[in-house]
Every structure is written in C-alpha cells, then in structure tokens.
Amino acid sequence: MCADGEAVRGTRGGELPPLWVEEPAVRPRLPDPIRDAAVRSVLIVAFTLIQAVIAFLCTMAGSWLAFPMVLSSVASTVVATWAVLDVWVTRQVWNQRNGVVSVPSSTARERRRERRRVRHAAGAAERPGAGRMGQHKAGSLSRA
C-alpha cells in the first residue's frame, strides 16, 4: 500500500499485471498411455531408490530390518526395470498404432521432389492441352 492508503497498481490505468501468461508448448504433449506409463515408472523408480537408501542405512546401523529391506530392494529393482521397459513398449505400440510423424532427410526430400517433377512432366506430356488453368483455348469449357 502507498502512503495515501491506495494499493500499488500496474503502470497502465490501474490494472494489475496478469499472474499467468500462456506460452505455446515447444514440444507436443505425450499421448495419455505413454504419459501414464512414464508417471508410473518415475514413482516406482523413486520408491525403489528410497528403499535402497533405507536398506543401506539399516545395514550400516546393524538393524534387524536390513536383510528384509535388501531383499525387498532387489525385488523393487526388478519391478522398476519392468516399469521403465513398459514406458518404452507403450511408446513403440502407440507409434505403431497411430503412426509416426517422420521428417525425411534433405536428400530423401530432394529425391522425392525430383520424382514428382518427372511424374508431373510425363503426365503433362501425355494429356493434350493440359497445363495451367489460363492456358486453354478461348471459348473452351472447363472440364470438371
């Protein structure tokens, strides 16, 4: 608050600046099944790491809980490995079912353009009177 009891406002006409500014995403959002598998995997790996630290500390302290914690940490490591593989498999399945947006290399793109030019030139040579729209004879009707 200012000395005269009025709240401090933004520079333009007494408006406060927005608290949240929406910015476009740099990368598109992951599909839901992949995101679910990734979140599940992160949680399981985090739990496994915490469990391994507790097992280590129990071992250093000589606690009776050390042996069961080590056994469960080994089992959790297997589960965490499975969860990480699940993310990879889910991603592969999603790409296979829903298609992948591929970006061809510049050489492949150039070859495709060249094949397209040759194909269009061959097609234009076969069709009489084929060309741009404005190049037809005067008085001829368009073919639709």
C-alpha positions as CSV (number, residue, x, y, z in Angstrom):
1,M,0.0,0.0,0.0
2,C,1.1,3.5,-0.7
3,A,1.2,6.3,1.9
4,D,-2.3,7.5,0.9
5,G,-3.8,4.0,1.6
6,E,-4.2,3.1,-2.1
7,A,-2.9,-0.3,-3.4
8,V,0.0,-0.3,-5.7
9,R,-1.2,-0.9,-9.3
10,G,0.4,-1.7,-12.6
11,T,1.7,1.0,-14.8
12,R,-1.3,1.1,-17.2
13,G,-4.6,2.5,-16.0
14,G,-4.6,0.9,-12.6
15,E,-4.6,-2.7,-13.9
16,L,-2.6,-5.4,-12.2
17,P,-0.3,-7.4,-14.5
18,P,-1.6,-10.9,-15.2
19,L,-0.4,-13.7,-12.9
20,W,-0.3,-16.3,-15.6
21,V,0.9,-15.9,-19.2
22,E,0.1,-18.7,-21.6
23,E,3.0,-19.7,-23.7
24,P,2.8,-22.2,-26.6
25,A,4.4,-25.6,-25.9
26,V,7.8,-26.2,-27.5
27,R,7.0,-29.9,-27.9
28,P,3.7,-31.6,-28.3
29,R,2.2,-33.3,-25.2
30,L,2.8,-37.0,-24.9
31,P,-0.2,-39.3,-25.6
32,D,-2.1,-40.3,-22.4
33,P,-1.0,-44.0,-22.3
34,I,2.7,-43.1,-22.6
35,R,2.4,-40.3,-20.1
36,D,0.6,-42.7,-17.6
37,A,3.3,-45.3,-18.0
38,A,6.0,-42.6,-17.6
39,V,4.5,-41.2,-14.4
40,R,4.0,-44.8,-13.0
41,S,7.7,-45.5,-13.9
42,V,9.0,-42.4,-12.2
43,L,7.0,-43.1,-9.0
44,I,8.2,-46.8,-8.9
45,V,11.9,-45.8,-9.5
46,A,11.7,-43.1,-6.8
47,F,10.2,-45.6,-4.3
48,T,13.0,-48.1,-5.2
49,L,15.7,-45.6,-4.7
50,I,14.3,-44.5,-1.3
51,Q,14.0,-48.2,-0.3
52,A,17.7,-48.8,-1.3
53,V,18.9,-45.9,0.8
54,I,16.9,-47.2,3.8
55,A,18.3,-50.7,3.3
56,F,21.8,-49.2,3.2
57,L,21.3,-47.2,6.3
58,C,19.8,-50.2,8.1
59,T,22.8,-52.3,7.1
60,M,25.2,-49.6,8.4
61,A,23.3,-49.4,11.7
62,G,23.3,-53.2,12.1
63,S,19.5,-53.2,12.3
64,W,17.5,-56.5,12.1
65,L,15.5,-54.7,9.3
66,A,18.5,-54.7,7.0
67,F,18.0,-58.2,5.5
68,P,14.3,-57.8,4.7
69,M,15.0,-54.4,3.2
70,V,17.8,-55.6,1.0
71,L,15.5,-58.5,-0.3
72,S,12.7,-56.1,-1.0
73,S,15.1,-53.6,-2.7
74,V,16.2,-56.4,-5.1
75,A,12.5,-57.2,-5.9
76,S,11.8,-53.5,-6.3
77,T,14.7,-53.1,-8.7
78,V,13.2,-55.8,-10.9
79,V,9.8,-54.1,-10.8
80,A,11.4,-50.7,-11.6
81,T,13.2,-52.2,-14.6
82,W,9.9,-53.6,-15.8
83,A,8.2,-50.2,-15.4
84,V,10.9,-48.5,-17.4
85,L,10.6,-51.1,-20.1
86,D,6.8,-50.6,-20.0
87,V,7.3,-47.0,-21.0
88,W,9.4,-48.0,-24.0
89,V,7.0,-50.7,-25.1
90,T,4.0,-48.4,-24.7
91,R,5.7,-45.8,-26.8
92,Q,6.5,-48.3,-29.5
93,V,2.9,-49.6,-29.5
94,W,1.5,-46.1,-29.7
95,N,3.7,-45.2,-32.6
96,Q,2.9,-48.4,-34.4
97,R,-0.9,-48.0,-34.0
98,N,-1.2,-44.3,-34.5
99,G,1.6,-43.6,-37.0
100,V,4.8,-41.6,-36.6
101,V,5.4,-38.2,-37.9
102,S,8.6,-38.7,-39.7
103,V,10.8,-36.0,-41.0
104,P,12.7,-37.2,-44.0
105,S,16.3,-36.2,-44.5
106,S,17.1,-33.4,-47.0
107,T,18.4,-36.0,-49.6
108,A,15.3,-38.1,-49.4
109,R,13.1,-34.9,-49.7
110,E,15.1,-33.8,-52.8
111,R,14.8,-37.2,-54.4
112,R,11.0,-37.2,-53.8
113,R,10.7,-33.7,-55.3
114,E,12.7,-34.9,-58.4
115,R,10.5,-37.9,-58.9
116,R,7.4,-35.8,-58.5
117,R,8.7,-33.3,-61.2
118,V,9.4,-36.2,-63.6
119,R,6.0,-37.7,-62.9
120,H,4.2,-34.4,-63.5
121,A,6.2,-33.7,-66.6
122,A,5.3,-37.1,-68.0
123,G,1.7,-36.7,-67.1
124,A,1.5,-33.3,-68.7
125,A,3.1,-34.6,-71.9
126,E,0.5,-37.4,-72.2
127,R,-2.5,-35.1,-71.8
128,P,-3.1,-32.7,-74.7
129,G,-4.0,-29.2,-73.6
130,A,-3.1,-30.0,-70.0
131,G,-1.3,-27.2,-68.3
132,R,-2.2,-24.2,-66.2
133,M,-5.8,-23.1,-65.9
134,G,-5.4,-20.0,-68.0
135,Q,-3.7,-21.7,-71.0
136,H,-6.8,-23.4,-72.5
137,K,-8.2,-22.3,-75.9
138,A,-10.5,-19.4,-75.9
139,G,-14.1,-20.4,-75.7
140,S,-13.4,-23.9,-74.3
141,L,-15.3,-25.0,-71.2
142,S,-13.5,-26.2,-68.2
143,R,-13.6,-29.9,-67.5
144,A,-14.9,-30.6,-64.0
